[in-house]
Amino acid sequence: MTLQSDTEALASIEEEARAMLKKIGLPDDPVKKEVVISLRQIIAIARYRKGLGADPVVD
């Protein structure tokens, strides 16, 4: 699969992170809790970038 833009890449990352978060659920293990926090941060970053509406300039 070839992604056409950063926005599509972020959407794909968000989708995968959401799937992983759903699979993990709310764990009791401290390490798994850190993974959940990281996945939520990835989703938040992806949403923020999509909200900007522009792809960054890449040199």
C-alpha positions as a printed Julia matrix, in Angstrom:
59×3 Matrix{Float64}:
  0.0    0.0    0.0
  1.36   3.41  -0.97
  0.26   6.43   1.01
 -0.35   9.61  -0.97
  0.25  12.14   1.79
  1.17  12.68   5.4
 -2.54  13.02   6.19
 -3.22   9.54   4.83
 -0.23   8.19   6.74
 -1.52   9.73   9.97
 -5.0    8.33   9.34
 -3.49   4.89   8.88
 -1.4    5.23  12.04
 -4.45   6.41  13.98
 -6.5    3.46  12.73
 -3.8    0.96  13.72
 -3.3    2.61  17.12
 -7.05   2.49  17.78
 -7.13  -1.21  16.87
 -4.22  -1.92  19.2
 -5.84   0.1   21.99
 -9.08  -1.82  21.59
 -7.19  -5.11  21.69
 -5.24  -4.16  24.84
 -8.2   -2.7   26.71
 -7.54  -1.35  30.19
 -4.66  -3.44  31.54
 -3.48  -3.85  35.13
  0.15  -4.37  34.1
  2.19  -1.13  34.43
  4.04  -1.76  31.15
  0.79  -2.29  29.28
 -0.56   0.92  30.83
  2.41   2.77  29.32
  1.6    1.24  25.93
 -2.01   2.42  26.25
 -0.84   5.94  27.11
  1.51   5.94  24.12
 -1.24   4.78  21.77
 -3.56   7.5   23.02
 -0.82  10.08  22.43
 -0.28   8.78  18.88
 -4.0    9.11  18.2
 -4.04  12.66  19.62
 -1.07  13.69  17.46
 -2.68  12.2   14.35
 -5.92  14.07  15.04
 -4.05  17.33  15.61
 -2.16  17.06  12.31
 -5.35  16.22  10.41
 -6.95  19.29  11.97
 -4.23  21.54  10.59
 -5.33  20.64   7.06
 -1.92  20.91   5.44
  0.97  18.58   4.84
  4.37  19.75   6.07
  6.99  20.76   3.52
  9.63  18.06   3.21
 13.09  18.93   1.88
